[in-house]
Amino acid sequence: MNTFERDQQYIAHTYKRFPVEIVSGKGSLVQDRDGKEYIDMGSGIAVTSFGVADEDWIRAVEEQIHKVQHMSNLYYTEPCALLAEALCSRTGMSRVFFSNSGAEANECAIKVARKWAAETKSPACSTIVTLENSFHGRTLTTLSATGQAHYHELFQPLTPGFAHIAAGDMDTLKALCGSGTVAAILIECVQGEGGVIPLDPEFAKALDDFTREQNILLMVDEVQTGNGRTGALYAYMHYGLHPDVVSTAKGLAGGLPLGATLLSEKVKDVLSYGDHGSTFGGNPVAAAAALSVVNRLTDDLLQAVSAKAAMLRNLFGGAPGIETVTGLGLMMGLKTVKPAAEVVAACMEKGVLCLTAKDKVRLLPALNIPDELLKKAADIILACCAG
Ligand SMILES: *Cc1c(COP(=O)(O)O)cnc(C)c1O
């Protein structure tokens, strides 16, 4: 059996894979088993922040692997303490809880909101409001948070205590909050899986003001938008928001599993001994990798991300076969005349790996993709959209 056959036989059929087996890579170039080379415009869905097999990232991982690859959370380890310090000092948040994925980072946020509201208001104050078309993960509770009915249908009963409102609908939010049962609002600044749709800045500002007025937690899901992806360290910074909780994962450790839930001063002590935990959370190798990633997200790097994004927007804006360009920074969605899946297949044929999100072609290249490669990929994408 080859890998395709073995995978088909032995792995649950939850992923519709392309018939491509990636075996190696360097930076934003990856090779398949037949030696065909691709420009990677997906970064493993915004995970490999500095591309594949990046030298600095390898060094950080390798150094830690030779020291200790894992310790239980019963003991201290340096990488996760340093990483927590770096995240707090860069964001102004006060403490971090580490987990292993985006869904888990959101689970932690939801637990914090529920306990905070129960203690400071009442146990009946347990509702988390999220937006329609949002995506917050695949565990049963984060699925319940996700505002897309088609993810819910087969998995009833869901976790109770979630309400979904349309982006921009302050009236419904106010009505919900009027009943005194809302603990928190959880938002993505740019809906990723939902189709690369940025939040309207006025609505974002209104949420920021409203949550503070009402003493409701504002929680931002930065799993996809975080860690430099949008040209800011976290996308909420573009919007000038004051979140109480920020969850992140995907690109944080540049290719190893790591989730982080950042807690503001207001909620930093909500979780106490025994309230939450994770065997692998804050694993020293993942944390060392993340520290190397976060330390590279300098102002210069973030400016370069924005410059690369502007270059792409210039190339795609108004181009034949492209109706709209959405997103923020290097998180970009193209509404194409042809079906997105058709464009992605054509791009793959011509050596460019792209993603889809709903009806869009979604691009999430490495933050340090060289301009020449980015142009080359854009030319191929343009040809596939037009032709
Ligand atoms: C990917 C994603 C998640 C889920 O992350 P996992 O690591 O797959 O659990 C949650 N929220 C958003 C916004 C995401 O893009």
The ligand as a Tripos MOL2 file, in Angstrom:
@<TRIPOS>MOLECULE
LIG
   15    15     1     0     0
SMALL
NO_CHARGES

@<TRIPOS>ATOM
      1 C1         -8.7720   27.0230   13.5880 C.3       1 LIG1
      2 C2         -9.6150   27.8260   14.4960 C.ar      1 LIG1
      3 C3        -10.0600   27.3080   15.7300 C.ar      1 LIG1
      4 C4         -9.8130   25.8700   16.1450 C.3       1 LIG1
      5 O1         -8.4520   25.6130   16.3090 O.3       1 LIG1
      6 P1         -7.9440   24.0780   16.4730 P.3       1 LIG1
      7 O2         -6.4890   24.2320   16.7690 O.co2     1 LIG1
      8 O3         -8.2330   23.3990   15.1780 O.co2     1 LIG1
      9 O4         -8.7090   23.5000   17.5970 O.co2     1 LIG1
     10 C5        -10.7670   28.1360   16.5690 C.ar      1 LIG1
     11 N1        -11.0400   29.4120   16.2290 N.ar      1 LIG1
     12 C6        -10.6300   29.9370   15.0540 C.ar      1 LIG1
     13 C7        -10.9270   31.3590   14.7530 C.3       1 LIG1
     14 C8         -9.9140   29.1690   14.1520 C.ar      1 LIG1
     15 O5         -9.5350   29.6910   12.9770 O.3       1 LIG1
@<TRIPOS>BOND
     1     1     2 1
     2     2     3 ar
     3     2    14 ar
     4     3     4 1
     5     3    10 ar
     6     4     5 1
     7     5     6 1
     8     6     7 2
     9     6     8 1
    10     6     9 1
    11    10    11 ar
    12    11    12 ar
    13    12    13 1
    14    12    14 ar
    15    14    15 1
@<TRIPOS>SUBSTRUCTURE
     1 LIG1         1 GROUP 0 **** ****
